[in-house]
Amino acid sequence: MAKGVAASQGYGIGQVIIIKEASLDFQRVTISDVEAEKKRLADALDVFMEKTQAMADDMKERIGEKEAEILEGHILMMQDPEMTGQIEGAIENEHINAEAALDQVCDMFIQMFSSIDDEMFQQRATDVADIKTRMLKILLGVEEVDISAVPAGTVLVAVDLTPSMTAGINNQNVVGIMTEVGGKTSHSAILARALEIPAVLSIDGIVGKVKNGQTVIVDGTEGEVILEPSAEEIDAYTAKRAKYLEDKKLLEKFRGKASQMASGEQVELVGNIGNPNDALKVVECDGEGVGLFRTEFLFMDATSIPSEDEQFEAYKEAAKNLDGKPVIIRTLDIGGDKAIPYLGLETEENPFLGYRAVRFCLDRKEDIYKPQLRALLRASAFGNIRIMVPLVTCVEEIRAVKAMVEELKADLDEKGIAYDKEIKVGIMTETAASGVIADLLAKEADFFSIGTNDLTGYTMAVDRGNAKVAYLYSAFQPAVLRSIKRIIECGKKEGIMVGMCGEAAADPMLVPVLLAWGLDEFSVSPTSILATRKVMSQWTMEEAKEVADKVLTFATEEEVVAYLKSVAKA
């Protein structure tokens, strides 16, 4: 058995096909005819655009618009004069061949994005690596690997499955995916979940541990693979797979139902999104609103600071797509750890304790924060928008943002521009400080949203990307659980809504604990909405409180997890 990251739930039993890329070795050559080399680059770009658009169109038809946006994003990247201009500039200034120029510029962007411990930027690094590989293939005349032609019952094994490779997968033939790299938020994981193919990623050295044609079992629920399954194990996982598929069908009965406990207590079950179109996915998955709209995409996908009007249109679209349901929009969560070139940020030795999020925005009021807040206010006239401030560590920060909002309201009143005069301004409680002074912050904020990913990292003083200390990165750590409980209690005491938008909100083991502590809103990935609603329906408040009380008696993460597993409901 081998372990990895459980990236896409389900069980697959099939025969291995190892996907190996052809060599893309090339020589860095000094060229004399610059214009001819630029023409060769332009021709390769045309082929890239045509092929990528065809793949995106196919994906849109077979899988969905949201998933197709990943490949459409590749087209936008290569249309960006910032990237193509630098490649052409390298050809002109250094007199090097197109392959070397492409490699040089793409590697610069990959290094820049990879150095940032943020899921969206890590995905950008993967995107650029995929673009580089495909452009080199075109320039070198290397044929693409055709994954669409694999036979039924295939388990794909690769070092990594790039978005363009995953786009060609036929889920009628592919029953499982195993890779050596990738995580739950990687594009390959997102597409595997959309295709409903069990996937286990980041399995150390898996390509060298299997052979083509070998029968394997992929457990995408637990993140395990069995490389030499016995007949008994095959029978057991065949039964598990049948039950999993049956349970998935049964989830549909929760569509259109209230998000409530067996004893009748109701909460709000909403979705996390990254762009306005994702709001449609929340509606499709029967979500009751949006608990986290990350606005970074507007800034990441641009070559200069997006204007107030550009932001307004995006926020307005999300609000209209939700048709009156609440949309919590997080203001720009960016800073020293996220190197967007046009922002002119300096590299910091410890960026996660540095110049980022609300600290950065309050320092850049005129060119960044006020335009964003004004755009949010204007968009609030078209739906139920709420403003959320990230990385708050002291009362002064939320007070400063609220004062700015009031100043902007007065300006809009003077100009006769409509907005929601009762718009709520809340905070993400995601730092150790926000947990300690949650009682003080609850008197200032209109709502709390607990960001468990960062709260865990800051509370446990652990870098989630560091494998040597990864054992400490868990929302089940007693310190993290006590912080969550305190934040909820402080919010409830002041009568404000308390939600959660971290991964823990969808964890079936934590759901009863959070319900018992009084969490009002669970914000999860859209595809987790029905499953989370089902878990809620299985617990009475009396049962949940008994579990929550017991959890607080344990001294270690291991004890907490073992207990919650023992009481979990099927």
C-alpha positions in Angstrom: 0.0 0.0 0.0 1.1 3.6 -0.7 -0.2 6.8 0.7 -0.8 10.2 -0.9 -3.3 13.1 -1.0 -7.0 12.2 -1.2 -7.8 14.6 -4.1 -11.0 13.1 -5.6 -13.3 10.8 -3.7 -14.3 7.3 -4.8 -12.8 3.9 -5.5 -11.2 2.7 -8.8 -10.0 -0.7 -9.7 -8.1 -1.0 -13.0 -4.9 -1.5 -15.0 -2.0 0.9 -15.0 -1.0 3.0 -17.9 2.0 5.2 -17.2 2.0 8.5 -19.0 5.5 9.6 -19.9 6.3 12.7 -21.7 8.7 12.7 -24.7 12.0 14.5 -24.2 11.8 18.2 -24.7 15.6 18.8 -24.7 16.8 21.7 -26.9 20.0 23.7 -27.4 20.2 27.4 -26.6 21.2 28.8 -29.9 22.4 32.3 -30.9 20.4 33.4 -33.9 21.1 36.1 -36.5 17.6 36.5 -38.1 15.6 37.9 -35.2 12.5 38.6 -37.2 12.4 35.0 -38.6 12.7 33.7 -35.0 9.9 36.0 -33.8 7.8 34.7 -36.7 8.5 31.1 -35.6 7.3 32.0 -32.1 4.2 33.7 -33.5 3.3 30.7 -35.6 3.7 28.4 -32.6 1.5 30.7 -30.6 -1.2 30.5 -33.3 -1.1 26.7 -33.1 -1.2 26.8 -29.3 -4.2 29.1 -29.3 -6.1 27.0 -31.8 -5.5 23.7 -30.0 -6.2 25.1 -26.6 -9.5 26.7 -27.7 -10.5 23.4 -29.2 -9.7 21.6 -26.0 -11.6 24.2 -23.9 -14.7 23.9 -26.2 -14.6 20.2 -25.8 -14.3 20.4 -22.1 -17.1 22.9 -21.9 -19.4 20.5 -23.7 -18.3 17.3 -21.8 -17.6 18.6 -18.3 -18.7 22.2 -17.7 -18.0 25.9 -18.2 -16.1 26.3 -14.9 -13.6 23.6 -15.7 -13.1 24.9 -19.3 -12.1 28.2 -17.8 -8.8 26.6 -16.7 -7.7 26.2 -20.3 -9.3 29.5 -21.4 -7.0 31.0 -18.7 -4.0 29.6 -20.6 -5.1 31.4 -23.7 -5.5 34.7 -21.7 -2.0 34.2 -20.3 -0.5 33.9 -23.8 -2.4 36.8 -25.0 -1.0 38.9 -22.2 1.6 41.3 -23.6 3.5 41.0 -20.3 4.4 37.4 -21.0 4.7 37.3 -24.8 6.4 40.7 -24.8 9.1 39.3 -22.5 9.6 36.3 -24.7 9.9 38.4 -27.8 12.2 40.8 -25.9 14.6 37.9 -25.0 14.8 36.9 -28.7 15.5 40.5 -29.7 17.8 41.5 -27.0 19.7 38.3 -26.4 19.6 36.9 -30.0 18.5 33.5 -28.7 16.1 30.9 -30.3 12.4 30.9 -29.4 12.8 27.7 -27.3 15.4 29.3 -25.1 13.5 32.5 -24.8 10.2 30.7 -23.9 12.0 28.5 -21.4 13.7 31.5 -19.7 10.6 33.6 -19.3 8.3 30.8 -18.3 10.8 29.6 -15.7 10.9 33.1 -14.2 7.1 33.1 -13.8 7.1 29.6 -12.5 9.7 30.4 -9.8 7.8 33.6 -8.9 4.5 31.8 -8.5 5.9 28.7 -6.8 7.6 30.8 -4.1 4.2 31.9 -2.8 2.4 29.7 -0.3 -1.1 30.4 -1.8 -3.2 27.9 -3.6 -4.2 30.3 -6.4 -0.6 31.2 -7.1 0.6 27.6 -6.9 -2.0 26.9 -9.6 -0.6 29.7 -11.7 2.8 28.0 -11.5 1.2 24.8 -12.8 -0.5 26.7 -15.6 2.7 28.3 -16.8 4.6 25.0 -16.6 1.8 23.4 -18.8 2.0 26.3 -21.3 5.8 26.0 -21.5 5.6 22.2 -22.1 3.0 22.5 -24.8 4.7 25.5 -26.6 8.0 23.6 -26.6 6.3 20.6 -28.2 4.9 22.8 -30.9 8.3 24.5 -31.5 10.2 21.1 -31.4 7.5 19.2 -33.4 6.9 16.7 -30.6 3.5 15.0 -30.7 1.1 15.4 -27.7 0.3 12.4 -25.5 -3.3 11.3 -26.4 -4.9 10.3 -23.1 -8.3 10.2 -24.7 -7.4 6.9 -26.5 -6.7 4.8 -23.4 -8.9 1.7 -23.0 -11.7 1.1 -20.5 -10.6 0.3 -17.0 -7.4 2.4 -17.1 -5.7 3.9 -14.0 -3.5 6.7 -15.2 -0.1 7.1 -13.5 2.2 10.1 -14.0 4.6 12.4 -12.3 1.9 15.1 -12.8 -1.2 15.5 -14.9 -1.3 19.0 -16.4 -4.6 20.7 -17.1 -4.2 20.2 -20.8 -3.5 16.4 -20.3 -6.5 16.0 -17.9 -8.7 17.8 -20.4 -8.5 14.9 -22.7 -9.6 12.2 -20.2 -12.7 10.2 -21.0 -14.2 9.2 -17.6 -15.9 6.2 -19.2 -12.5 4.7 -19.7 -10.3 6.1 -16.8 -11.2 4.7 -13.4 -8.4 6.2 -11.3 -5.5 8.7 -11.3 -2.2 8.5 -9.4 0.5 11.1 -9.5 3.7 12.0 -7.7 2.8 15.7 -7.3 -0.3 17.8 -6.7 -2.7 18.6 -3.9 -6.4 19.0 -3.3 -6.5 22.4 -4.9 -4.4 21.7 -7.9 -6.0 21.9 -11.4 -5.6 18.1 -11.8 -7.5 17.5 -8.6 -10.3 20.0 -9.6 -10.7 18.3 -13.0 -10.6 14.8 -11.5 -13.4 15.8 -9.1 -15.4 17.4 -12.0 -15.0 14.1 -14.0 -15.8 12.1 -10.8 -12.6 10.0 -11.2 -11.0 8.8 -7.9 -7.5 10.4 -7.6 -4.6 10.1 -5.2 -1.9 12.6 -5.7 1.6 13.3 -4.3 2.4 9.5 -4.0 6.2 9.4 -3.5 7.9 7.7 -6.5 4.7 6.0 -7.8 5.8 6.0 -11.4 8.8 3.8 -10.6 6.7 1.5 -8.4 4.2 0.3 -11.0 4.3 -1.4 -14.4 2.0 -1.0 -17.4 -0.9 -3.4 -17.2 -0.6 -4.0 -13.4 -3.9 -4.1 -11.5 -4.2 -1.5 -8.8 -6.8 -0.1 -6.4 -7.2 3.7 -6.0 -8.9 4.8 -2.8 -9.5 8.5 -3.5 -11.5 8.8 -0.2 -8.7 7.8 2.2 -5.8 8.8 -0.1 -4.4 5.2 -0.4 -3.5 2.9 -3.3 -3.0 -0.8 -3.2 -0.4 -1.9 -5.7 -0.7 -5.7 -5.5 -4.3 -6.3 -4.5 -5.4 -9.8 -3.5 -8.7 -11.2 -4.8 -10.2 -10.5 -1.4 -9.2 -6.9 -1.5 -10.5 -6.5 -5.1 -13.9 -8.0 -3.9 -14.0 -5.7 -0.9 -13.2 -2.5 -2.9 -15.7 -3.5 -5.6 -18.4 -3.6 -2.9 -17.1 -0.2 -1.5 -17.3 1.3 -4.9 -20.9 0.1 -5.4 -21.9 1.5 -2.0 -20.1 4.8 -2.7 -22.0 5.3 -6.0 -25.3 4.4 -4.4 -24.7 6.9 -1.5 -23.9 9.5 -4.1 -27.2 9.0 -5.8 -29.0 9.3 -2.4 -27.4 12.7 -1.8 -29.8 14.1 -4.5 -32.7 13.7 -2.0 -31.1 16.6 0.0 -31.4 19.0 -3.0 -33.9 21.7 -2.2 -34.0 20.8 1.5 -33.2 23.0 4.4 -29.7 22.7 5.9 -30.8 21.5 9.3 -30.1 19.0 12.1 -32.2 16.0 12.9 -33.6 18.0 15.9 -34.6 20.9 13.6 -31.9 23.5 14.2 -31.1 25.3 10.9 -27.9 26.9 9.6 -26.7 28.5 6.4 -24.8 26.3 3.9 -23.0 28.3 1.3 -20.1 28.0 -1.2 -16.5 29.3 -1.7 -15.8 30.8 -5.1 -12.9 32.5 -7.0 -14.7 34.4 -9.7 -18.2 35.5 -10.7 -18.9 32.5 -12.9 -18.3 30.2 -9.9 -21.4 31.7 -8.3 -23.5 29.7 -10.9 -21.8 26.5 -9.7 -23.0 27.3 -6.2 -26.6 27.7 -7.5 -26.3 24.5 -9.5 -25.1 22.7 -6.4 -28.0 24.1 -4.3 -26.0 26.4 -2.1 -27.7 29.1 -0.1 -25.2 31.8 -1.0 -21.5 32.5 -1.1 -19.5 32.6 2.1 -16.1 33.5 0.4 -15.5 35.2 -2.9 -11.8 35.7 -3.3 -11.1 38.9 -5.3 -7.4 38.2 -6.0 -8.2 36.7 -9.5 -9.0 40.3 -10.7 -5.5 41.4 -9.8 -3.7 38.2 -10.8 -5.2 38.1 -14.3 -4.3 41.7 -15.1 -1.1 43.6 -16.1 -2.1 46.7 -14.1 -4.4 47.5 -11.2 -8.0 46.7 -12.2 -10.1 49.8 -12.4 -13.0 50.5 -10.1 -15.4 49.9 -13.0 -13.8 46.5 -13.9 -14.2 45.4 -10.3 -17.7 46.7 -10.1 -18.8 44.7 -13.1 -17.3 41.5 -11.6 -18.9 42.0 -8.2 -22.2 43.0 -9.7 -22.2 39.8 -11.9 -21.6 37.6 -8.9 -24.4 39.3 -6.9 -26.9 39.0 -9.8 -25.9 35.3 -10.4 -26.9 34.6 -6.8 -30.3 36.4 -7.2 -30.6 37.9 -3.7 -28.7 35.2 -1.8 -25.9 36.5 0.4 -22.5 37.0 -1.2 -19.6 37.6 1.2 -16.7 39.2 -0.8 -13.3 39.3 0.7 -11.2 42.4 0.0 -7.8 42.0 -1.6 -5.7 39.4 0.3 -2.4 40.0 -1.3 1.0 41.3 -0.2 4.7 40.7 0.2 4.3 36.9 -0.3 2.4 37.3 -3.6 4.7 38.8 -6.1 2.4 40.6 -8.7 5.0 42.5 -10.7 3.0 45.7 -11.3 2.3 46.2 -7.5 6.0 46.9 -6.9 6.2 44.9 -3.7 9.5 44.2 -2.1 10.6 40.7 -1.2 10.3 40.0 2.5 12.2 37.5 4.6 9.0 36.4 6.4 6.1 37.5 4.2 3.4 35.7 6.1 4.2 37.9 9.1 4.7 40.9 6.9 3.1 43.5 4.6 0.0 41.7 3.3 -3.8 41.7 3.2 -5.5 44.5 5.2 -2.0 45.9 6.2 -1.1 46.4 2.5 -4.6 47.7 1.6 -4.7 50.3 4.4 -1.3 51.5 3.2 -2.5 51.7 -0.4 -5.8 53.4 0.2 -6.0 55.7 -2.8 -4.9 53.5 -5.6 -6.1 50.1 -4.4 -8.4 49.9 -1.4 -10.8 52.8 -1.9 -11.5 51.8 -5.5 -12.2 48.3 -4.4 -14.5 49.3 -1.5 -16.3 51.8 -3.7 -16.8 49.1 -6.4 -18.2 46.8 -3.7 -20.6 49.4 -2.4 -21.9 50.2 -5.9 -22.4 46.5 -6.7 -24.3 46.1 -3.4 -27.3 47.8 -5.2 -27.6 44.7 -7.3 -27.7 42.0 -4.7 -27.0 41.0 -1.1 -23.3 41.8 -0.8 -21.3 41.7 2.4 -17.7 43.0 2.7 -15.1 40.8 4.5 -11.7 42.0 5.7 -8.8 39.5 5.8 -6.0 39.0 8.3 -7.4 41.3 11.0 -5.2 41.2 14.1 -6.3 44.3 16.0 -9.4 46.5 16.5 -7.7 49.5 14.8 -7.8 47.7 11.4 -11.5 47.0 11.3 -12.3 50.5 12.6 -10.1 52.0 9.9 -11.9 50.0 7.2 -15.4 50.8 8.5 -14.4 54.5 8.6 -13.3 54.4 5.0 -16.6 52.6 4.0 -18.6 55.4 5.7 -16.5 58.1 3.9 -17.2 56.4 0.6 -20.9 56.1 1.4 -21.1 59.8 1.9 -19.4 60.4 -1.4 -21.8 58.1 -3.2 -24.8 59.8 -1.5 -23.5 63.2 -2.7 -23.3 61.8 -6.3 -26.7 60.1 -6.1 -25.2 56.6 -6.7 -27.2 53.7 -5.2 -25.8 51.2 -2.8 -27.0 49.0 0.1 -27.1 51.5 3.1 -27.1 48.6 5.6 -24.2 46.7 4.0 -22.4 44.6 6.5 -18.6 44.7 7.1 -17.1 41.7 8.8 -13.7 40.1 9.3 -11.9 36.8 8.6 -10.8 35.5 12.0 -7.7 33.6 10.8 -4.9 34.7 13.1 -4.0 33.7 16.7 -4.5 37.4 17.7 -8.1 37.4 16.3 -8.9 34.4 18.4 -7.5 36.0 21.6 -9.3 39.3 21.1 -12.4 37.8 19.5 -14.5 39.4 22.2 -13.2 42.9 21.3 -13.5 42.3 17.6 -17.1 41.1 17.9 -18.1 44.5 19.2 -16.7 46.1 15.9 -17.4 43.6 13.1 -20.9 42.8 11.7 -19.9 39.2 11.3 -17.0 36.7 11.6 -15.8 34.1 9.1 -13.3 31.7 10.5 -10.6 30.9 8.0 -9.3 27.6 9.4 -6.5 27.1 6.9 -4.6 30.2 8.1 -5.9 30.0 11.7 -4.3 26.5 12.0 -1.0 27.8 10.5 -0.8 30.9 12.7 -2.0 29.2 15.9 0.3 26.2 15.5 3.2 28.3 14.1 3.5 25.9 11.3 4.1 26.2 7.5 1.7 23.9 5.9 4.0 23.6 2.9 6.8 22.2 5.0 6.6 18.4 5.1 8.8 18.2 8.2 6.2 19.9 10.3 3.1 18.9 8.4 2.0 16.7 11.3 1.3 19.8 13.3 -1.0 21.3 10.6 -4.4 20.0 11.6 -7.7 21.7 12.6 -8.1 18.8 15.0 -5.2 20.2 17.2 -6.7 21.1 20.6 -5.2 24.6 20.4 -7.0 25.2 17.1 -10.3 23.7 18.3 -10.3 25.9 21.4 -9.6 29.0 19.3 -12.6 28.1 17.0 -14.8 27.6 20.0 -13.8 30.9 21.6 -14.4 32.8 18.3 -17.9 31.3 17.9 -18.8 32.1 21.6 -17.6 35.7 21.4 -19.5 36.3 18.1 -22.7 34.7 19.5 -22.4 36.8 22.7 -22.5 40.0 20.6 -25.3 38.7 18.4 -23.3 38.6 15.1 -23.3 35.8 12.5 -20.3 33.5 12.8 -19.4 31.4 9.7 -16.5 29.3 8.6 -14.9 29.2 5.1 -11.9 27.0 5.7 -11.7 23.3 4.6 -12.7 22.2 8.1 -16.3 23.4 7.4 -16.9 20.5 5.1 -15.1 17.8 7.3 -17.9 15.3 8.3 -16.0 14.6 11.6 -16.0 18.3 12.6 -19.5 19.2 11.5 -21.3 18.0 14.6 -18.8 19.8 16.8 -19.2 23.1 15.0 -23.0 22.7 15.1 -22.8 22.2 18.9 -20.7 25.3 19.3 -23.2 27.3 17.4 -21.6 28.0 14.0 -24.2 29.8 11.9 -22.8 29.4 8.4 -20.8 26.7 6.7 -19.0 27.8 3.5 -17.7 24.8 1.5 -16.7 24.0 -2.0 -19.8 23.8 -4.1 -19.5 20.1 -4.8 -19.4 19.4 -1.0 -22.8 21.2 -0.3 -25.1 18.2 -0.5 -22.8 15.9 1.4 -22.4 18.5 4.2 -26.2 18.9 4.3 -26.6 15.2 4.7 -24.1 15.1 7.6 -26.0 17.9 9.4 -29.2 15.9 9.0 -27.8 12.9 10.9 -27.2 14.7 14.2 -29.5 15.9 16.9 -28.2 18.9 19.0 -28.1 16.7 22.1 -25.9 14.2 20.4 -23.6 16.9 18.9 -23.2 18.6 22.2 -22.2 15.3 23.9 -19.5 14.8 21.1 -18.3 18.5 21.4 -17.9 18.3 25.2 -16.0 15.0 24.9 -13.6 16.5 22.2 -12.5 19.2 24.7 -11.3 16.5 27.2 -8.6 15.2 24.9 -5.0 16.5 25.0 -3.7 15.5 21.6 -4.7 15.7 18.0 -4.4 11.9 17.7 -6.9 11.4 20.5 -9.4 13.9 19.0 -9.3 12.2 15.5 -9.6 8.7 16.9 -12.6 9.7 19.0 -14.4 11.6 16.1 -13.8 8.6 13.8 -15.3 6.3 16.3 -18.6 8.3 16.5 -18.8 9.4 12.9 -22.0 8.4 11.1 -22.1 6.6 7.8 
